[in-house]
Amino acid sequence: MRLPYIPDPPNLTNPEDQAVVKRVTARRGEKGLIALDKTLLHAPPVADGWNSFLGSIRTQTSLTTAVRETAICRVAVLNKAWYEWESHAPILKTGEGVTDEHVVAVLSSPPHKPAPALQSRLLATVLAYTDAMTLSVRVPDDVFAAMKQHFSEREVVEITATIAAYNCVSRFLVALDVGERNAQVGPLEGGTE
């Protein structure tokens, strides 16, 4: 970590900052504050906005776990944000229809290449869209057309926001070395724990 984590529990004295800590802690539940929170809380207003935005992305969209976590995990792989991968790969595995082969494809498929191990065109489309948004920013027309074939306008917005949000998350994690994972060349123990 390039900055020290704030203490846990935080010793913030400003009532507004304490309220932010309560909101972040409430969203995390029994798990408590994670390394990302203990970094963001150096700037409580940023932590508060982050908590609200990412909370919405994670829990208030209409996306299935398989779709949402395919996008999140692929962003983590492409940006080498192994702390993020290690947090989300177990969630991806719980997605309906997600096989071990799909998890390996998310982790190992070369960018912009079809992943034959994927079990559905729907998830392959999410992977292609994530690759385009993350690596090129500009999405080719054929990739976007495939998205429109498989997803409603609401879902396209939600998937796009998820990919964009987790590009932000991964870049923050990598730049500050949150979780001390950036020296890794890949995920721990094959990355699917």
Beta strands, then each sheet from edge to edge (+ up, - down):
end
